[in-house]
């Protein structure tokens, strides 16, 4: 794994931790998620960032995941 991949994985892990902390604070009710824009935006932004970071992982790293 190159240094860039390691940094991306660290950032992805941090976003996962942010999601877990938000769910712990706000609960895991879909109704709350759907109606609370701050909750929705927080989770959605973290998921979007994870997606962006995962798309920029090296092909060598992704090939090793299969």
PAVEXFI-800260 format. One record per residue (C-alpha): residue number from 1; residue in three letters; x, y, z. Coordinates in nm, 2 decimals. Last residue first. Example, Ala and Ser with C-alpha at 12.3 -4.5 7.8 and 13.67 -1.06 7.14 Angstrom:
residues 2
  seq  type       u       v       w
    2   SER    1.37   -0.11    0.71
    1   ALA    1.23   -0.45    0.78
//
This chain:
residues 66
  seq  type       u       v       w
   66   UNK   -1.07   -0.87   -0.43
   65   UNK   -0.91   -0.62   -0.20
   64   UNK   -0.56   -0.65   -0.35
   63   UNK   -0.69   -0.52   -0.69
   62   UNK   -0.82   -0.21   -0.52
   61   UNK   -0.48   -0.14   -0.37
   60   UNK   -0.30   -0.19   -0.71
   59   UNK   -0.57    0.02   -0.88
   58   UNK   -0.48    0.31   -0.64
   57   UNK   -0.75    0.45   -0.42
   56   UNK   -0.92    0.76   -0.58
   55   UNK   -1.27    0.62   -0.60
   54   UNK   -1.26    0.53   -0.23
   53   UNK   -1.19    0.89   -0.13
   52   UNK   -1.48    1.02   -0.32
   51   UNK   -1.71    0.76   -0.18
   50   UNK   -1.59    0.82    0.17
   49   UNK   -1.65    1.19    0.12
   48   UNK   -2.01    1.13    0.00
   47   UNK   -2.08    0.91    0.30
   46   UNK   -1.95    1.18    0.54
   45   UNK   -2.16    1.44    0.36
   44   UNK   -2.47    1.23    0.38
   43   UNK   -2.43    1.16    0.75
   42   UNK   -2.39    1.52    0.84
   41   UNK   -2.65    1.64    0.60
   40   UNK   -2.92    1.40    0.73
   39   UNK   -2.85    1.49    1.09
   38   UNK   -2.85    1.86    1.02
   37   UNK   -3.16    1.82    0.81
   36   UNK   -3.36    1.64    1.08
   35   UNK   -3.67    1.49    0.92
   34   UNK   -3.53    1.19    0.73
   33   UNK   -3.27    1.10    0.99
   32   UNK   -3.53    1.14    1.27
   31   UNK   -3.77    0.91    1.08
   30   UNK   -3.50    0.67    1.00
   29   UNK   -3.43    0.63    1.38
   28   UNK   -3.07    0.55    1.46
   27   UNK   -3.02    0.81    1.74
   26   UNK   -2.90    1.16    1.72
   25   UNK   -2.59    1.15    1.94
   24   UNK   -2.49    0.79    1.88
   23   UNK   -2.58    0.83    1.51
   22   UNK   -2.36    1.13    1.49
   21   UNK   -2.07    0.96    1.66
   20   UNK   -2.10    0.65    1.44
   19   UNK   -2.10    0.88    1.13
   18   UNK   -1.79    1.07    1.25
   17   UNK   -1.61    0.74    1.32
   16   UNK   -1.69    0.63    0.96
   15   UNK   -1.55    0.97    0.84
   14   UNK   -1.24    0.91    1.04
   13   UNK   -1.19    0.56    0.89
   12   UNK   -1.23    0.71    0.54
   11   UNK   -0.96    0.97    0.62
   10   UNK   -0.72    0.69    0.75
    9   UNK   -0.80    0.49    0.43
    8   UNK   -0.71    0.79    0.21
    7   UNK   -0.39    0.84    0.40
    6   UNK   -0.29    0.48    0.36
    5   UNK   -0.37    0.50   -0.01
    4   UNK   -0.15    0.80   -0.06
    3   UNK    0.14    0.64    0.13
    2   UNK    0.14    0.34   -0.09
    1   UNK    0.00    0.00    0.00
//
